[in-house]
Amino acid sequence: MKPECILINKEVQQFVAHIQLNRPRELNALNTLLMTELRDALQQLDLDDSVRVMVLSGNEKAFAAGADIKEMAEKNTVDMYREDKFSVWDAIRKIKKPLIAAVSGFALGGGCELAMMCDMIVASETAQFGQPEIKIGVIPGAGGTQRLTRAVGKVRAMEMILTGKFISADEALQAGLINKIVPVELYLEETIRLASEIARMPPLAVKMAKESVLKAFDTSLEDGLAYERKNFYMLFSSKDQKEGMKAFIEKRKAEFRGE
């Protein structure tokens, strides 16, 4: 069945897939259907050998302006617990291939949290990031208090979350929240270019590198180093390791196959 709330281009470039959030009238507000479709699409692409990197975007006006408040306004604690909407987010967090956000316009509330769940963020000059949940009587619930603090530090995260203020693309870059800023007309093209660069690298090593970097946020330095070392050793069983080192010695371009 064709998704209603997202658009999928499986090969926008070789080995690169593009998923676009597609609720423009609602500024891509993240309702249950959209998040379910996004999870399903990412899981399918994660298992597809013809895809090595995924790009996630909204449109020029909004990446996603937050969660769909109309879905939640009348819920109570038991409703929210039973529905367990964040299980979808947990599944997205487990995607093994690199996921890069292309952000233009608003990335607020759940939209900011979704962008931060991605492994990198390329932003247009008009991008604005924020966690304004405090203004409607709640707090970020999809990881905002945790990921934003890790990205920009305690005092900046406190200011953004306790006041609900937005930050510009320039401020986000200075704070370390995003990778780069590009003109609006180029932000998606630049994100796909970055994805293509990564897609040319050995796929197994890319996945294990992503796992190892993320482990730094979940464990002690000692355990993280042990995890990194294990992945390093495991890659010596791959054909791509043999090809990469042989190509280096022979001074030629390596041809990686994900084996």
ROMIKE-125390 format. One record per residue (C-alpha): x, y, z; residue in three letters. Coordinates in pm, whole numbers. Each point is the difference from the previous one (the first is absolute). Last residue first. Layout:
% residues N
xx, yy, zz, aa
X, Y, Z, ALA
...
***
This chain:
% residues 259
xx, yy, zz, aa
3078, -818, 196, GLU
-141, 349, -52, GLY
123, 21, -355, ARG
284, 255, 16, PHE
209, 71, -308, GLU
322, 168, 109, ALA
166, 264, -214, LYS
364, -73, -84, ARG
338, 50, 167, LYS
85, -372, 16, GLU
56, 18, 376, ILE
-322, 196, 49, PHE
-191, -233, -230, ALA
122, -301, 200, LYS
-105, 169, 324, MET
-349, 77, -126, GLY
-51, -334, -175, GLU
101, -206, 305, LYS
-216, 217, 227, GLN
-287, -21, -250, ASP
21, -379, 3, LYS
-92, 6, 367, SER
152, -214, 276, SER
237, 282, 98, PHE
-313, 203, 74, LEU
-53, -202, 317, MET
324, 132, 155, TYR
-109, 362, -31, PHE
-349, -83, 128, ASN
148, -162, 311, LYS
237, 292, 49, ARG
-283, 253, -13, GLU
-202, -197, 256, TYR
301, -23, 234, ALA
60, 373, -37, LEU
-363, 69, 84, GLY
18, -221, 308, ASP
302, 192, 131, GLU
-146, 339, -95, LEU
-320, -80, 188, SER
-324, -75, -181, THR
-296, 125, -197, ASP
119, 320, -167, PHE
330, -145, -124, ALA
-195, -298, -134, LYS
-142, 229, -267, LEU
349, 42, -146, VAL
59, -376, 1, SER
-329, -85, -167, GLU
62, 259, -273, LYS
349, -138, -60, ALA
-142, -351, -16, MET
-253, 103, -263, LYS
262, 188, -204, VAL
244, -292, 24, ALA
-263, -237, -134, LEU
-90, 238, -284, PRO
355, 66, -127, PRO
2, 369, -106, MET
-164, 125, -319, ARG
-329, 49, 186, ALA
171, 252, 228, ILE
74, 232, -291, GLU
-347, -58, -141, SER
-158, 103, 331, ALA
204, 321, 1, LEU
-115, 76, -356, ARG
-359, -82, 98, ILE
23, 251, 284, THR
147, 261, -235, GLU
-282, -48, -251, GLU
-257, 29, 279, LEU
147, 325, 133, TYR
72, 157, -340, LEU
-295, 233, -67, GLU
-17, 93, 366, VAL
364, 110, 8, PRO
234, -222, 203, VAL
72, -38, 371, ILE
220, -277, 141, LYS
31, -290, 243, ASN
-274, 78, 250, ILE
-41, 14, 380, LEU
355, 114, 74, GLY
-100, 319, 182, ALA
153, 226, -265, GLN
-191, -191, -270, LEU
-328, 25, 191, ALA
53, 372, 54, GLU
54, 53, -372, ASP
-303, -217, -86, ALA
-211, 211, 232, SER
-106, -89, 353, ILE
-356, -22, 127, PHE
-113, 88, 351, LYS
-213, -240, 206, GLY
108, 174, 319, THR
87, -303, 214, LEU
105, -220, -293, ILE
213, 253, -188, MET
165, 148, 308, GLU
66, -338, 160, MET
146, -134, -324, ALA
237, 297, -24, ARG
108, -44, 362, VAL
45, -377, -14, LYS
194, -50, -323, GLY
-84, 33, -369, VAL
-15, -357, -132, ALA
-15, -208, 318, ARG
-256, 237, 149, THR
-205, -9, -320, LEU
8, -379, -5, ARG
-119, -48, 358, GLN
-266, 266, 53, THR
-129, -51, -354, GLY
-25, -379, 12, GLY
-353, -61, -123, ALA
-180, 153, 299, GLY
90, 368, -5, PRO
-176, 172, 291, ILE
-366, 75, 71, VAL
-230, 297, 64, GLY
-49, 142, -347, ILE
278, 260, 20, LYS
239, -252, 155, ILE
-19, -201, -323, GLU
198, 271, -186, PRO
304, -219, -82, GLN
169, 200, -274, GLY
187, 9, -328, PHE
-35, 252, -280, GLN
123, -55, -356, ALA
-11, 293, -240, THR
366, -19, -108, GLU
-48, -364, -94, SER
114, -277, 229, ALA
202, -320, -39, VAL
-44, -228, 301, ILE
193, -318, 77, MET
-73, -335, 166, ASP
-375, 47, 16, CYS
-170, -15, 338, MET
73, 373, 34, MET
-219, 73, -303, ALA
-283, -201, 157, LEU
35, 187, 329, GLU
-9, 335, -181, CYS
-314, -108, -181, GLY
-148, -134, 322, GLY
26, 348, 144, GLY
103, 230, -281, LEU
192, -40, -323, ALA
-143, 296, -192, PHE
149, 124, -325, GLY
243, -220, -187, SER
155, -319, 132, VAL
164, -282, -196, ALA
45, -277, 256, ALA
256, -275, -61, ILE
-59, -365, 88, LEU
299, -234, -3, PRO
-89, -370, -13, LYS
-73, -197, 317, LYS
-350, 119, 86, ILE
-44, -61, 374, LYS
-111, 356, 81, ARG
-288, -45, -243, ILE
-131, -289, 210, ALA
17, 206, 319, ASP
-193, 279, -175, TRP
-278, -244, -86, VAL
-5, -119, 363, SER
-54, 367, 89, PHE
-371, -20, -71, LYS
-56, -233, 294, ASP
-378, -2, -50, GLU
-58, -149, 343, ARG
221, 250, 181, TYR
-148, 298, -182, MET
-355, -110, 69, ASP
80, -73, 367, VAL
149, 347, 47, THR
-297, 178, -156, ASN
-64, 97, -360, LYS
-214, 299, -100, GLU
273, 209, -166, ALA
195, -291, -146, MET
-116, -49, -358, GLU
-74, 371, -47, LYS
360, 75, 102, ILE
140, -162, -315, ASP
366, -6, 97, ALA
231, 279, -105, GLY
62, 243, -285, ALA
163, -262, -220, ALA
265, 67, -264, PHE
-194, 314, -76, ALA
-20, 273, -263, LYS
252, -142, -248, GLU
-149, -349, 19, ASN
47, -295, 233, GLY
316, -206, -25, SER
155, -336, 86, LEU
302, -131, -190, VAL
96, -367, 16, MET
336, -168, -54, VAL
99, -346, -129, ARG
-297, -101, -216, VAL
23, -276, -264, SER
50, -254, 279, ASP
-353, 64, 131, ASP
-41, -99, 366, LEU
35, 356, 134, ASP
-229, 114, -281, LEU
-280, -216, 139, GLN
59, 121, 355, GLN
8, 362, -114, LEU
-327, -37, -190, ALA
-179, -170, 290, ASP
118, 260, 251, ARG
-103, 286, -227, LEU
-342, -151, -63, GLU
-56, -39, 373, THR
120, 355, 67, MET
-229, 142, -267, LEU
-299, -199, 120, LEU
46, 100, 363, THR
23, 371, -71, ASN
321, 197, -45, LEU
-95, 346, -123, ALA
138, 41, -352, ASN
-86, 372, -13, LEU
-366, -106, 30, GLU
-82, 107, -357, ARG
328, -154, -117, PRO
-64, -351, 136, ARG
268, -177, -206, ASN
310, -99, 192, LEU
254, -81, -270, GLN
203, -321, -10, ILE
306, -9, -225, HIS
203, -311, -77, ALA
372, -3, -85, VAL
189, -302, -145, PHE
34, 175, -338, GLN
-181, 332, 21, GLN
-371, 74, 54, VAL
-33, -377, 9, GLU
-289, -110, 221, LYS
-197, 320, -37, ASN
-263, -24, 273, ILE
-276, 252, 75, LEU
-157, 15, 346, ILE
-344, 60, 150, CYS
-233, -225, -200, GLU
226, -298, -62, PRO
-81, -216, -306, LYS
-131, -342, 94, MET
***
